[in-house]
Amino acid sequence: LCFSAVQALLAAKAGATFVSPFVGRLDDIAIDGMDLIADICAIYANYPSFTTEVLVASVRHPLHVLHAAKIGAHVATVPPSVLRQMYSHPLTEKGLAA
């Protein structure tokens, strides 16, 4: 359970298996949660000895998943509603219907 890059740094230094930034909860208080993911991934890239993986939590929409993947996060906990949004697209549905 992580809300800052320095918390993630300390977790990795302590040998944590995962660090779990809650991006949706940060977004709820007007802080861009994906900026935190980018900061953590950048920090971890500077230290090849770190084995801690970034687990993106509190995912609220498909863009969180997309941005997490582009940034290089290792894992995301995706609720079923977001998973359905990820594979659904109006143009796909239209094409299938045709």
C-alpha positions in Angstrom: 0.0 0.0 0.0 1.9 3.0 -1.3 1.2 6.6 -2.0 4.6 8.1 -2.6 7.8 7.3 -4.5 9.9 7.5 -1.4 7.6 4.9 0.3 8.3 2.7 -2.8 12.0 3.3 -2.5 12.0 2.2 1.1 9.9 -0.9 0.3 12.4 -2.0 -2.3 15.3 -1.3 0.0 13.6 -3.5 2.6 13.2 -6.3 0.0 9.5 -6.2 -0.6 8.2 -8.5 -3.3 5.6 -6.0 -4.5 4.9 -2.3 -4.0 1.2 -1.5 -4.5 0.5 2.2 -5.5 -3.2 2.9 -5.4 -3.6 5.1 -8.5 -7.4 5.5 -8.3 -7.3 6.7 -4.7 -4.7 9.3 -5.7 -6.8 10.4 -8.7 -9.7 10.8 -6.2 -7.8 13.5 -4.4 -6.6 15.3 -7.6 -3.2 13.8 -7.8 -2.3 11.9 -11.0 -1.7 8.4 -9.8 0.0 7.4 -13.1 2.8 10.0 -12.4 3.5 8.0 -9.2 3.8 4.8 -11.3 6.2 6.5 -13.7 8.3 7.8 -10.8 8.5 4.4 -9.1 9.4 2.6 -12.4 12.1 5.2 -13.1 13.6 4.8 -9.6 13.6 1.0 -9.8 15.3 1.1 -13.2 18.2 3.0 -11.6 18.8 0.1 -9.2 19.1 -3.2 -11.1 19.5 -5.0 -7.7 15.9 -4.2 -6.8 13.6 -7.1 -7.3 10.4 -5.4 -6.1 7.7 -5.4 -8.7 5.2 -2.5 -9.2 1.6 -3.7 -8.7 -0.8 -1.0 -9.9 -3.9 -1.1 -7.7 -7.2 0.8 -7.5 -7.5 0.7 -11.3 -10.5 2.7 -12.3 -10.5 2.6 -16.1 -8.7 1.1 -19.1 -6.4 4.1 -19.5 -4.9 3.3 -16.1 -4.0 -0.2 -17.5 -2.7 1.2 -20.8 -0.5 3.8 -19.1 0.8 1.3 -16.5 1.8 -1.0 -19.4 3.5 1.8 -21.3 5.4 2.9 -18.2 6.6 -0.6 -17.4 4.6 -1.6 -14.4 4.8 -5.4 -13.7 1.2 -6.1 -12.6 -2.2 -4.5 -12.3 -5.2 -5.5 -10.3 -8.1 -5.0 -12.8 -11.7 -5.2 -11.6 -14.1 -7.1 -13.9 -15.9 -3.9 -15.0 -12.6 -2.5 -16.3 -11.6 -5.8 -17.9 -14.9 -5.7 -19.8 -14.3 -2.2 -21.0 -10.8 -3.2 -22.2 -12.1 -5.8 -24.7 -15.2 -4.0 -25.7 -15.2 -1.3 -28.3 -18.2 0.2 -30.2 -16.6 -0.3 -33.6 -15.8 -3.9 -32.8 -19.4 -4.5 -31.8 -20.6 -2.8 -35.0 -18.3 -4.9 -37.1 -19.4 -8.1 -35.5 -23.0 -7.2 -35.9 -22.5 -6.5 -39.6 
